[in-house]
Amino acid sequence: MSANLTARERLEPFRPGKDGPWDYAAAAHLARRQAFGAPRELVEKILELGPRAAPGALLEELDETPEMEAVADSQRRIGSTEAVQTWWTHRMLRGNCPARDKLALFWHDHFATSDTKVKDARLMMDQVQLFIRQGAGHFHALLQSIARDPAILIWLDGNSNRKGKPNENFARELMELFSLGVGNYTEEDIKEAARAFTGWHVKDRKFWFNKRAHDTGSKTIFGTTGNFDGTDVLLACLEKQACGEFIAEKLFNYYVGTPVDGELRKALGELYHANLHSLSPLVGQMLSSREFYSAPARRAILSSPADFAIGTLRNLGATAGAAHLPEEMSRMGMDLLRPPSVKGWQKGKSWLNSNTLLSRYRFASMLGGADENSFRVPWGKLRKEGPNRLFKLFFPGGLDEKIRKVILEEAGGDLKLMVTAIVELPEHQYI
Amino acid sequence: MHPHSTRRSMALAFISFFIIQGILKSEELQECARLADWTPASVIGYAEAKMTGPRLRSFLSSARLKRLLDSSLGKAYRQGEDYSKLIDNLDNIEQATGQKPLELFDGLLGKEFLLASRLSFTAGQEALLLTRIKNPAAIARGRKAFAAAMEAATGSPFETRKLDHEGQAIEQAGNIWFAEMGEILALANSKKILEEAIDLAYGRTEKSAGASPPFSHLSDKKDYLIRASLRPTFIPVLAGQFGRKLDNPALSFLLSGISGALRDCKLMSASLDTSWSGISLGLTLHSDDSGIAEKYDPFFPRTTPGEFHSNLQKRGLLGSIRLSRNIHGWWENSAAFLDAQAAGSLAQASAALSMFFGGLNFQDEVLSQLGKTISLIFKNPPKARNGSSPSPLIPGGALIVELNDAKKFGRPFIVAFNSLVSIINITRMQQDSNAPSMLVRPEKVGEVDCYKVDLGLPGNAKAPGIEYNFSPSLAVTRNKVILGSTFDIVKLLVEESEKIRPAGKTSVQAYARDRLYIDGRALNSILGNNLNFLAAQQVIDKGIGLDEAKNELSVIRTALSYIRDLEFESFREEEAIHMKLGIGLITGNTIVEPSN
């Protein structure tokens, strides 16, 4: 279908019945992409809301539950990287708004900041909470906030950026990775932007505008000269057409996963601006588009370790074990709060190599083999529901009958063995 | 009559008189002052109990038990699986026997009983049960109950085979032999051991456990509910384990002495006693004639008893551990207690620790100056004045090491402390150039110089984290080095230490006691202070709701509210080692549930 449509048509809303059925499989497809996994209750909620309303509804901000508040407080008080990782994986697993955490994970990769250099897990927690709070709001506000985030300033050597000795790290990443992308700025723009950001420092773990270190001289950025400061540079980046296209394309790749050509890129940029830089409606339109529900988009994205591990547990109805997840995910190639570089994680096929694949198999074996059930999977309930329900849980769109038969025969009625086999399937590695 | 034949007749009559006396005597049942007197000396060990029946009746009918069962803890217990199983089992016994279990128990075992065991080459493990029956009717009820149970189990009438052993009737039912001898009922799984008990009962032999030298070490005191004694060397599997070299220096420091005492132990006895005010469990190791080997002397040093620890307890501790060792002696002779690799690791540690002590030889110049007692003290922190305590709230802890002459040899410890802080600072700076440095600030407590580490944390934090629990500090008093996690605890210890006058040269020394103490109320208090934190951890680990997590913790706190304290002591008395565990209970007239 997608091949015959224009870019704009591909981004138009999905029409149930005309563009395809609106059924359990379609709703599960949205659940997997926008949240983690496709647990039954979430899929049924999406089914009821419908393809247009569901994405926005899932992104609605909800009040924190007492459990989440208590967990956040206790892990912040411990203050170690492991504690903050546990907090976040617990949110992803048990939170009442997993779509927000999925989007926050996107921003964590986009504005990649690593605790290996920041060495302050509480600042990292503040940053993640910023992504959760503002990640679905206006990109302008988000960028302004992140530019003043202490963790990112430490990561990008903000305190070294002083009048007369500008440090270009932040300015470069702002243009190359955070807002415009390669080819939409010059080296001169970066140098001048670095001068504008002088004095944007961190003091006592808070943002501090150090007037003494700030270069108040005239700067020329994107062909315009003026006495610019950091805020002016941010606004200048946000106003460029390239910014909308850059951000929208990244979000499209994250959520939809089909190839983006020049025409689609332009259309995405227009969509971004049409939504007045508001991210929730932008994401909502992507996730309710004909492109999203097209066949090429189904099971098109190789799951990240977060999608794989947490999605699997949510499918099974697991309720505990967040403390084990960061280590498991790290083995699979995603060390939360410690992306490998300013460019974030290498996604897509890079998630799978011989080591990380073995780690996924190990996770599958651990899930199905452990007597102690540290993830608190409701095995009794799953046994009552039977193997057919289990297959539908993981493959609502259906699974090759031969594969299904082999799994049933090999497992011999042992549900845990079935789960291990299902989780190891190549089909399950894609969302 | 010929004089020769008269003498012969008189001799015959004389001999006959004694033979008849002997025969008459051997037919009389001896008095059984102690059941051990009717237990063969060849047993490996035995357990005995007195007055369990009346004590159990008293316990079950007490008002305190009723209050306990009506409390939230009791209700939680009564809803649990264990309670249901207990009730089911008691019902099953009643159904099978036709009698109430308590009546059966009290009648047959409640007054006094002894259970002995030995290993036999031919018969395997032999067991003998001697019980002093409450009254003759109890035996009849017991027989009736047993018969009913066997008939219910087998479906056929219960019959016994009647036998005899030198005039004493014995009955056999399957693999059980039993005999009634006055108020004593004897049961055994081996005819041989029963016959030996019968011989003892009739005075035909005097080789009883009660009279045998190994069991003579047992105390005559009746301060127990149940007592057991065992000769460990008769159990091949156990005998080879004791006195072995260990592969862990810390374990050796703690346990090699006990292990050695077990190796040389000819009798091990344990006793248990319970009351509403507490539970006490005691274990004694009686060594053989050669005594405890001299090489274990470093584990049982003699010291002058003092009031330091008892005074500390009055200041409200959470807990304390006190270990008395001749540390230098142990370290020097470590090859006798540790395998080669572990002994080698001590040598390596000695070299590394010398660096911290300004180049002094750790083994010969530092350890030799240490006294014989090491203590660990834990105390709950005071509540923050501005209401924002750190979370989690961690009790302060301190290590106290005694020094022979702190004025002369305290300085190396101060040097070591400062060195350690410097090394940590350098390491942190290398990892993060912006990391705040820890500063060592001198403080005075009375006349004693203390050194407090300032971690450089911002003051007045709204939500102080775990790091706010710590202000590591060091103090060197007249005869102690005190290293604490907080300045408050070091200050308290310095104050108490300075109150103690040095022991005079004529002070009597005694074998030192190792001790572990935990205050139940302090433990409950710290749990209460950390309730929200702990509940959050439960939410993560178990995936339960916050309220459910808090309820689970509240049940634990309710259980703890009944515990006043826990105390464990281990000490040497001549050639015996005693270990005592006591749990003090609070089960007053009113049971107060803990509030949060």
Interface residues (C-beta under 8 A of the other chain):
Chain A: P66 E67 A70 V71 D73 S74 Q75 R76 R77 I78 G79 T86 H90 R94 K119 R122 I154 N159 D204 A318 T319 A320 G321 A322 A323 R376
Chain B: P390 S391 P392 Q431 D432 N434 A435 P458 A463 P464 G465 I466 E467 N532 F533 A535 A536 Q537 V539 I540 D541 K542 G543 I544 G545 L546
